[in-house]
Amino acid sequence: MERINDKLLNWASVMDDKTREQAVLASTMPFIHPHLALMPDAHLGMGATVGSVIPTLEAVMPAAVGVDIGCGMIAVQTQFNTRGIKG
């Protein structure tokens, strides 16, 4: 684990400069609490660094999820409902 700054911890062993810059910028937001953490798969994202864990205090960050999430995924209707099986 590498401590990049007081609010940014890194578990990624390989990370390009742009990814690092994006994570450093996100870690400076005043509502990050206690710190932002980069997982081993961290890479540059469109709203936030993909592979980051971003806990906040009294804030919601929509750009931290949803922009890049689900790469290659599709929505498919299944036979399941909230009880487990359609019917």
Secondary structure as a PSIPRED ss2 file (coil, helix, strand):
# PSIPRED VFORMAT (PSIPRED V4.0)

   1 M C   1.000  0.000  0.000
   2 E E   0.000  0.000  1.000
   3 R E   0.000  0.000  1.000
   4 I E   0.000  0.000  1.000
   5 N E   0.000  0.000  1.000
   6 D C   1.000  0.000  0.000
   7 K C   1.000  0.000  0.000
   8 L E   0.000  0.000  1.000
   9 L E   0.000  0.000  1.000
  10 N E   0.000  0.000  1.000
  11 W C   1.000  0.000  0.000
  12 A C   1.000  0.000  0.000
  13 S C   1.000  0.000  0.000
  14 V C   1.000  0.000  0.000
  15 M C   1.000  0.000  0.000
  16 D C   1.000  0.000  0.000
  17 D H   0.000  1.000  0.000
  18 K H   0.000  1.000  0.000
  19 T H   0.000  1.000  0.000
  20 R H   0.000  1.000  0.000
  21 E H   0.000  1.000  0.000
  22 Q H   0.000  1.000  0.000
  23 A H   0.000  1.000  0.000
  24 V H   0.000  1.000  0.000
  25 L H   0.000  1.000  0.000
  26 A H   0.000  1.000  0.000
  27 S H   0.000  1.000  0.000
  28 T C   1.000  0.000  0.000
  29 M C   1.000  0.000  0.000
  30 P C   1.000  0.000  0.000
  31 F C   1.000  0.000  0.000
  32 I E   0.000  0.000  1.000
  33 H C   1.000  0.000  0.000
  34 P C   1.000  0.000  0.000
  35 H C   1.000  0.000  0.000
  36 L E   0.000  0.000  1.000
  37 A E   0.000  0.000  1.000
  38 L E   0.000  0.000  1.000
  39 M E   0.000  0.000  1.000
  40 P E   0.000  0.000  1.000
  41 D E   0.000  0.000  1.000
  42 A E   0.000  0.000  1.000
  43 H E   0.000  0.000  1.000
  44 L C   1.000  0.000  0.000
  45 G C   1.000  0.000  0.000
  46 M C   1.000  0.000  0.000
  47 G C   1.000  0.000  0.000
  48 A C   1.000  0.000  0.000
  49 T C   1.000  0.000  0.000
  50 V E   0.000  0.000  1.000
  51 G E   0.000  0.000  1.000
  52 S E   0.000  0.000  1.000
  53 V E   0.000  0.000  1.000
  54 I C   1.000  0.000  0.000
  55 P C   1.000  0.000  0.000
  56 T E   0.000  0.000  1.000
  57 L C   1.000  0.000  0.000
  58 E C   1.000  0.000  0.000
  59 A C   1.000  0.000  0.000
  60 V C   1.000  0.000  0.000
  61 M C   1.000  0.000  0.000
  62 P H   0.000  1.000  0.000
  63 A H   0.000  1.000  0.000
  64 A H   0.000  1.000  0.000
  65 V C   1.000  0.000  0.000
  66 G C   1.000  0.000  0.000
  67 V C   1.000  0.000  0.000
  68 D C   1.000  0.000  0.000
  69 I C   1.000  0.000  0.000
  70 G C   1.000  0.000  0.000
  71 C C   1.000  0.000  0.000
  72 G C   1.000  0.000  0.000
  73 M C   1.000  0.000  0.000
  74 I C   1.000  0.000  0.000
  75 A C   1.000  0.000  0.000
  76 V C   1.000  0.000  0.000
  77 Q C   1.000  0.000  0.000
  78 T C   1.000  0.000  0.000
  79 Q C   1.000  0.000  0.000
  80 F C   1.000  0.000  0.000
  81 N C   1.000  0.000  0.000
  82 T C   1.000  0.000  0.000
  83 R C   1.000  0.000  0.000
  84 G C   1.000  0.000  0.000
  85 I C   1.000  0.000  0.000
  86 K C   1.000  0.000  0.000
  87 G C   1.000  0.000  0.000
